[in-house]
Amino acid sequence: MRVFLPLTLFLLIAAAQQTPSNPACSDPSYSWQKLDATFQKAKVPAKQDLAGKWVMTEFVMTRSFSGGHGKDLVQSGCDGIKRNGELEWALKFSAKQDGHLAANSKKIGDSPQDRRIRFEPDGTLILEQDDGGDSMTVYRCRTTNSKTLVCVYNGAPGHGMEFRKQEK
């Protein structure tokens, strides 16, 4: 099965290849295997811990996932992965008046998207993102602690990211 990626992911790959990671934050051993193992060990997120702003601090896309060849793409940023000083992806979780949890998702180059959050029966958070393709891009997310959210692509192995909660 071949996975087709939305245009924004290809743009992220191109930008990441041109923008070096922050060496002080980089973990040279970070990989899809490490991210996936972290996700498998992570816990379901507590709704009260999600409220606030989160920034993407780790990004992994294997070449087998993207259909390419060569090295996997791994990006890191202590205070968020940035391009030209702007955050690649930020999420802001908040409770709405009707009690459901929502996320405002802002990716570089895209308009902000308000998304209703849902949870699987096991408590895993489901984040849907409109990346301009024929269908929504779906991520499954769990927390390693109250300040780290690990998300993996829900269609095929090889792509995911970590978000870190920003202090107020």
Steps between C-alpha positions, in 0.01 A plus 500: 500500500645836402430797724433836333583804708331836491689793353566659840701197615716520189553871565598419859752244375654748258522773763642265761773386264605862454477600868741322736374383837611673816813301596441559873167315477575239238512137600704330226344167592141627466314289246162360405570195717565724802191714436278194449636334818434822691142508365441134594614565860318833532178550693165630394489876544309652790268767360599749769869465403433580135373858542754751372744549213715217364780527242647228281850419629575172317405392148571161342416379152662185367590480136298181469194694625550785253591269213849642467850366538791591723502617858189552710403857579541581870461858631530637854456835670509569875246782479322365195615419148518829312542621146612861452421561868140375474375182669434212260200375699328619816187369670285676756261275692200648680168392645194633322171609658330172413775313687687346208870552447617689193838573344600802298763366262741739327754367252739733323352611168146389593206682651420401860255211529260442788458127557276315737704238684375149551634206696515131409344251745847440650538877564743578217446852366408525131617814321368557149676748276386631162820504295322564172477139386195293415453401863602616845846416631444314829746474788473291817649679802602405854701670775827392657443755776288812541732697269571264208247382241611227255300461178527236228338495159194273504535353149842337477810479719791735446373851579442683825596788722529620857350818637617673817268711713612859532498661841270797542 
